[in-house]
Amino acid sequence: MSVLVVGSVAYDGIEAPAGKVDRTLGGSATYISVASSYFTSPVRLVGTVGNDFDDRDTRFLKEKGVDLEGFKVDDSGRTFFWKGRYHENMNNRDTLDTQLNVFEHFDPVIPEVYKGSRIVCLGNIDPNLQLKVLDQVTEPRLTICDTMNLWIDITREALEETISKVDVLIINDQEAAELTGETNLVKSAKIIRKKGPKFLIIKKGEHGAHLYSDRFEFSVPAYPLASITDPTGAGDTFMGGFAGWLSRIDKIDEENLRRAVVYGTVMASFCVENFGTERLAKLSSYEIESRYDELRKLSAIPPRN
């Protein structure tokens, strides 16, 4: 199945205990698209960049099999830029600089050939833009949405409408608590599910992820890593692995949704091992499948005697 990805393409400056980079390729649409590309084709990216976007990064996306018909270069300004500093525990970060640049005027127009995409990934952008995308696509089999605290704070009404229209909502535990006012994840999940999505995934960082539905629940631990370099984009990478697997298998059922959560977790574990997309750029199928098997064994519960 084809995958449509709509979101930001950006440059990031990152400071972390492991080091720093002044400018590395990032953005929600970038991470989702690259992660998905390891499982399926075509991956169709809709996003905008400025006149400073490097040709090497365009070539990188094309080499990963990302379709760029919906990718636009706006010569009127520079590419969206974000700079942040991570604390020692890597769970908290400070935003040092945000320059929306041409992304401030991003208005997603879905190319005609993209409108029939079977899986639609709505990256972490303004819910009003997510709704515009949903209005343009035609009968996708699965729509997946991500969000963040900012949109919960300033665009609650549009976000609630978006949540009511998508099949899968992916958020982290802090966002779930803010969205519902409930810190207990079980109670919070019930409140969110009543808002409309068929499936809810709550990411819990180093504690893994939990999938909720009417028929079943599923939990997977995070892949154990000795060190983390840069957690930027891990959630987007999770979505890319999740969507990519479902696109490859072309069958959305309980078994494959469980597998998709594991593949999302696996891809996120690679993302955090280096800055930006550097680790994702150099993956092999063997590495992905080996880590999937390792994670599956970690989660195995022996039967009772």
Secondary structure as GFF3:
##gff-version 3
##sequence-region A 1 305
A	DSSP	beta_strand	3	6	.	.	.	ID=ss1
A	DSSP	beta_strand	10	16	.	.	.	ID=ss2
A	DSSP	beta_strand	19	26	.	.	.	ID=ss3
A	DSSP	alpha_helix	28	37	.	.	.	ID=ss4
A	DSSP	beta_strand	43	50	.	.	.	ID=ss5
A	DSSP	alpha_helix	55	63	.	.	.	ID=ss6
A	DSSP	beta_strand	66	74	.	.	.	ID=ss7
A	DSSP	beta_strand	81	86	.	.	.	ID=ss8
A	DSSP	beta_strand	93	99	.	.	.	ID=ss9
A	DSSP	three_ten_helix	101	105	.	.	.	ID=ss10
A	DSSP	three_ten_helix	112	114	.	.	.	ID=ss11
A	DSSP	beta_strand	119	122	.	.	.	ID=ss12
A	DSSP	alpha_helix	127	136	.	.	.	ID=ss13
A	DSSP	beta_strand	142	146	.	.	.	ID=ss14
A	DSSP	alpha_helix	149	154	.	.	.	ID=ss15
A	DSSP	alpha_helix	156	165	.	.	.	ID=ss16
A	DSSP	beta_strand	168	172	.	.	.	ID=ss17
A	DSSP	alpha_helix	173	180	.	.	.	ID=ss18
A	DSSP	alpha_helix	185	193	.	.	.	ID=ss19
A	DSSP	beta_strand	199	203	.	.	.	ID=ss20
A	DSSP	three_ten_helix	205	207	.	.	.	ID=ss21
A	DSSP	beta_strand	209	212	.	.	.	ID=ss22
A	DSSP	beta_strand	217	220	.	.	.	ID=ss23
A	DSSP	alpha_helix	234	249	.	.	.	ID=ss24
A	DSSP	alpha_helix	254	271	.	.	.	ID=ss25
A	DSSP	three_ten_helix	280	282	.	.	.	ID=ss26
A	DSSP	alpha_helix	285	299	.	.	.	ID=ss27
###
